[in-house]
Amino acid sequence: MQIHSLGFNDFYEDDFSLIGIHTTLEDYKLAYLLNKNLKINFIKSKENLNFEKTEKPSSFSIFNYYNKEYDSDWVLIANSSKRENQTESNELLLTTETKTYLIPEKKKVDFFIKVSGELGFDFVTKIIDKVKNIEQVITSYPIDKNTLKSKDFLIF
């Protein structure tokens, strides 16, 4: 009798496109401009992506959108999380800031758009071109998810 065991990869859906965005905008401002220019409807998620039981606790903001026409889930997620640390030294209160990255090998990327579903290269290219046309966006480009060591952090 043949026994088949299931591993994690049997359940993991690897079918998504990833877009990197460089901008100085806050997350809610970027979501607004993406909604306006792409004619979509990103909505702030009730919960952030939190990593609390790690060496550097962090929280990443998430915006979601479901596209019925293409049957695809879109997620806008910040790549960095800032945390203030306060220490007392010689009766002075010192504040330092710790910055943690969701995808550490892409530290220069400010936000990611993850689009789940089978979408053609032309469709993703059109999205990127529209994002680049937003005045406050420095640049936008596709990211090959297979080159990322930390791509497991994009499973949510």
C-alpha positions in Angstrom: 0.0 0.0 0.0 1.4 3.4 -1.0 1.3 6.1 1.6 1.4 9.8 0.6 2.2 12.4 3.1 1.3 16.1 2.6 3.8 18.8 3.2 3.5 22.5 3.6 4.1 23.1 -0.1 1.1 21.0 -1.0 -1.2 23.7 0.5 0.8 26.8 -0.3 -0.5 28.7 -3.4 2.5 30.2 -5.2 0.4 32.0 -7.8 0.9 35.7 -7.2 2.6 38.7 -8.8 4.6 41.1 -6.7 5.1 44.8 -7.3 7.6 47.0 -5.4 6.9 50.7 -4.8 9.3 53.4 -3.8 7.6 56.5 -2.2 7.7 58.8 0.8 3.9 58.7 1.2 2.2 57.4 4.3 0.3 54.1 3.8 -3.2 55.6 3.8 -2.2 58.3 1.3 -0.7 55.7 -1.1 -3.8 53.6 -0.8 -6.0 56.6 -1.6 -3.9 57.5 -4.7 -3.8 53.9 -5.9 -7.6 53.7 -5.5 -8.0 56.9 -7.5 -5.6 56.1 -10.3 -6.2 52.3 -10.7 -9.9 52.7 -10.1 -9.8 50.0 -7.3 -10.9 50.1 -3.7 -8.1 49.2 -1.2 -9.6 49.1 2.3 -7.5 49.2 5.5 -7.5 45.8 7.2 -8.8 45.6 10.7 -5.5 44.0 11.8 -1.9 44.6 10.8 0.6 41.8 10.1 2.2 41.5 13.5 5.4 39.7 14.6 5.2 40.0 18.3 7.1 36.9 19.5 10.3 37.8 17.7 13.5 39.5 18.7 12.3 42.7 17.2 8.5 43.0 17.5 7.0 44.7 14.5 3.7 45.5 12.8 3.1 46.1 9.1 0.0 47.9 7.8 -2.2 46.0 5.3 -4.8 47.2 2.8 -7.0 44.7 0.9 -9.0 44.7 -2.3 -10.8 41.9 -4.2 -11.2 42.3 -7.9 -14.3 40.4 -9.0 -13.6 40.9 -12.8 -10.3 39.0 -12.6 -11.0 37.0 -9.5 -7.9 38.2 -7.8 -7.0 39.4 -4.3 -4.8 42.5 -4.0 -2.8 43.4 -0.9 -0.9 46.6 -0.3 1.6 46.1 2.5 4.3 48.3 4.0 7.8 46.9 3.9 9.0 48.6 7.0 7.9 49.0 10.6 9.2 51.6 13.0 9.3 51.2 16.7 10.4 53.7 19.3 12.5 52.6 22.2 12.8 54.8 25.3 15.7 54.5 27.8 16.6 56.5 30.8 20.2 57.6 31.2 21.5 60.2 33.7 17.9 61.4 34.3 17.5 62.0 30.6 14.8 60.2 28.6 16.4 59.0 25.4 14.4 57.8 22.4 15.8 55.6 19.6 14.0 54.2 16.6 14.2 50.6 15.4 13.3 49.9 11.8 12.3 46.3 10.9 11.7 45.1 7.3 9.2 42.5 6.1 11.5 41.6 3.2 15.0 42.5 4.5 16.6 41.9 1.1 14.5 44.6 -0.4 15.1 47.4 2.2 14.7 50.2 -0.4 11.2 49.1 -1.3 8.6 51.0 0.8 5.5 49.1 -0.2 4.5 45.9 -2.0 1.4 45.1 -3.9 0.7 41.4 -3.9 -1.8 40.3 -6.6 -3.0 36.7 -6.2 -4.4 34.9 -9.2 -3.3 34.1 -12.7 -2.7 37.4 -14.3 -0.8 38.0 -17.5 2.4 39.9 -17.8 0.7 42.6 -19.8 -1.9 43.2 -17.0 0.9 43.5 -14.4 2.8 45.9 -16.7 -0.2 48.1 -17.1 -0.6 48.3 -13.3 3.0 49.2 -12.9 2.8 51.9 -15.5 -0.3 53.4 -13.8 1.5 53.4 -10.4 4.6 55.0 -11.9 2.3 57.8 -13.2 1.3 58.8 -9.7 3.3 62.0 -9.1 4.3 61.1 -5.5 5.6 57.6 -6.5 9.3 57.6 -7.2 9.2 54.3 -9.1 7.4 50.9 -9.3 8.6 47.6 -10.8 7.8 43.9 -10.8 9.7 41.7 -8.3 10.6 38.1 -9.0 9.2 36.3 -5.9 11.5 33.3 -6.6 14.6 35.4 -5.8 13.3 36.4 -2.4 14.7 34.5 0.7 11.9 35.9 2.9 8.9 35.3 0.5 7.3 33.1 3.3 6.4 36.4 5.0 4.1 37.2 2.1 1.8 34.3 3.0 -1.2 35.8 4.6 
